[in-house]
């Protein structure tokens, strides 16, 4: 068994502060760091004591790329988050106006997916 683990994922978003607030509300995470970053952009690190999402925004306006990432080499397909209470987390996400999809019960857990404001697909899974 390796001692390696995934520390963070860095994604470009339209509003790092708003992304941080949503991730905090949905998953009870905290902002670990925020500040100036690459090329005059701004980044928020949102997560727990072992891992986080780095939500980055460059200094110049960017547009989302059309199409689906699964067909693009190097594309971000989705970010998966493990939660204790899948139903309660889904209720929080739906209360924010997000549509959940692709629900599945499978061994050893249950899951659903949704897209955030920037078109980033999240998978939410529970093994409880």
Residue pairs with C-beta under 8 A, 6 or more apart in sequence:
5 50
5 51
6 51
7 50
7 51
7 52
8 45
8 47
8 51
8 52
8 53
8 54
9 53
9 54
9 76
9 79
10 43
10 53
10 54
10 56
11 53
11 54
11 55
11 56
11 76
11 79
11 118
11 120
12 56
12 57
12 58
12 62
12 118
13 19
13 55
13 56
13 57
13 117
13 118
13 120
14 57
14 62
14 117
14 118
15 57
15 117
16 34
16 42
16 43
16 44
16 55
16 56
16 57
17 34
17 44
18 117
19 44
19 46
19 53
19 55
19 116
19 117
19 118
20 31
20 34
20 44
20 46
20 55
22 96
22 116
22 117
23 29
23 46
23 47
23 53
23 55
24 30
24 31
24 46
25 92
25 96
26 89
26 92
26 93
26 96
27 81
27 83
27 89
29 46
29 47
29 48
29 52
30 46
30 47
30 48
31 44
31 45
31 46
32 45
32 46
32 47
32 52
33 43
33 44
33 45
34 42
34 43
34 44
34 45
35 42
35 43
36 42
37 43
37 56
38 56
38 58
39 58
39 59
40 58
40 59
41 56
41 57
41 58
41 59
42 56
42 57
43 54
43 55
43 56
43 57
44 54
44 55
45 52
45 53
45 54
45 55
46 52
46 53
46 55
47 53
53 79
64 118
64 119
65 72
68 75
69 75
69 76
69 77
69 121
70 77
76 120
77 121
78 113
78 120
78 121
78 122
78 123
79 120
79 121
79 122
79 123
80 122
80 123
80 124
80 125
81 122
81 123
81 124
81 125
82 125
82 126
82 127
83 89
83 124
83 125
83 126
84 126
84 128
85 126
85 128
86 110
86 111
86 112
86 124
86 125
86 126
86 128
89 124
89 126
90 100
90 112
90 124
93 100
93 114
93 124
94 100
98 114
98 115
98 116
99 114
99 115
100 112
100 113
100 114
101 112
101 113
101 114
102 111
102 112
102 113
103 110
103 111
103 112
104 110
104 111
104 112
108 127
109 125
109 126
109 127
109 128
110 125
110 126
111 123
111 124
111 125
111 126
112 123
112 124
113 121
113 122
113 123
113 124
114 121
114 122
114 124
115 121
115 122
116 122
